[in-house]
Amino acid sequence: MYHNHGYLLSDDFASAKNDVGFGYTWLHQANTNGQFPYILCNGNTQNVFGTYPPLSLATASYFARDTWMPNDKFSAFATVWVQRSLNTISTHFDPRLSLVFRPTTNDVIRLTSGRAYSEPDPSLLTPAPPSYGSPTSVNCPSTTTGSGALVAIASEADPNLLPETANDVELAYGHRFNFSTSIQADAYQSWENQALLSGNVPISSIAQITVPQHLIAINIFSA
Amino acid sequence: MQFTAYSANDWSNSTGEGDNDYQTFPLRSVRRATRNRFHQAVEARLDTILVNGQKRSCYHTIAVLVDSPSGYACMNAHQYAVNFYGPFGGSVDRWRTLGKQDYDARVTQQLGAGVITLEGFADAYNNNLPKGPGQVLDVTTQYGPGPN
């Protein structure tokens, strides 16, 4: 179940060859899920359908944008975002620039480059009672009893995660043969940073965490 | 000033509709009878299953695990269909809802050389797929299969 809301406030100024604007946005998402039977944090099971406490994701951003068209052959589009990820307590500067050149009325060349970020799912960030695997996963198989072998016994979120970021560049060419036929060619490259990966680590390396009380509250709405 | 609203909701009782998993008695009976004839031709008319680690076979019938001292029973197609028709893979208290709502309000105003825009939105997506506990065989309820 997802519940989203947000708002945008902007001011735009248009002229013959240049449109410029700036603004602010705030976005919030809350999601939760339900389960039957409902399993409490102490492991007890209740034969009712219940929802877990919702997790939220919020972003506050400032932006500026500009569209410049000095003549019929050339145009440029620029946006600059300064985005505050409220869940990861991190700020991101994400500019993007697109240059469009039309040498003839039937050809167009587009060059775009920019930077973007993607926030982790709140379930990956929020400390919660660990979810343990099946009992068989706790028993070390014979093939993993050597020194240094790790056996997954539980999974847990990491409240220190940061958003994934990416830089990208894209070059595209389009040609129109006639009224009904055109061709598009596109090449792009993206460099991703801080990719979110899962893995096995020794339990001793995981810092002790305290699960917030509001995340372990019982929230049963149907009996 | 612009205001848009969108809302779509549906509800269905999945015990026999929506999942394509309600298998009727005639369907079960025909399927098992067909399978039985195939097995009779291919496997010397024996249907074999493992019961407590031991092979147990039924001749001309279907071998089914049951809670009895022997651990299995040999059923003909009619007996099998009586016991296994109904919401296959389903359970009691099984229903689903899907809801989507989106509301958006937008106000634009010329102010000096610029155009001020204020926009707000709220939307929701709800998908509920609850399932009750599995149906005990041979117990008649308003949801599950019955032996009658």
Boltz contact constraints between the chains, C-beta under 6 A:
constraints:
  - contact:
      token1: [A, 1]
      token2: [B, 126]
      max_distance: 6.0
  - contact:
      token1: [A, 2]
      token2: [B, 125]
      max_distance: 6.0
  - contact:
      token1: [A, 3]
      token2: [B, 124]
      max_distance: 6.0
  - contact:
      token1: [A, 4]
      token2: [B, 123]
      max_distance: 6.0
  - contact:
      token1: [A, 5]
      token2: [B, 122]
      max_distance: 6.0
  - contact:
      token1: [A, 6]
      token2: [B, 121]
      max_distance: 6.0
  - contact:
      token1: [A, 7]
      token2: [B, 120]
      max_distance: 6.0
  - contact:
      token1: [A, 8]
      token2: [B, 119]
      max_distance: 6.0
  - contact:
      token1: [A, 9]
      token2: [B, 118]
      max_distance: 6.0
  - contact:
      token1: [A, 10]
      token2: [B, 117]
      max_distance: 6.0
  - contact:
      token1: [A, 11]
      token2: [B, 114]
      max_distance: 6.0
  - contact:
      token1: [A, 11]
      token2: [B, 116]
      max_distance: 6.0
  - contact:
      token1: [A, 12]
      token2: [B, 114]
      max_distance: 6.0
  - contact:
      token1: [A, 12]
      token2: [B, 115]
      max_distance: 6.0
  - contact:
      token1: [A, 13]
      token2: [B, 113]
      max_distance: 6.0
  - contact:
      token1: [A, 13]
      token2: [B, 114]
      max_distance: 6.0
  - contact:
      token1: [A, 36]
      token2: [B, 130]
      max_distance: 6.0
  - contact:
      token1: [A, 36]
      token2: [B, 131]
      max_distance: 6.0
  - contact:
      token1: [A, 49]
      token2: [B, 130]
      max_distance: 6.0
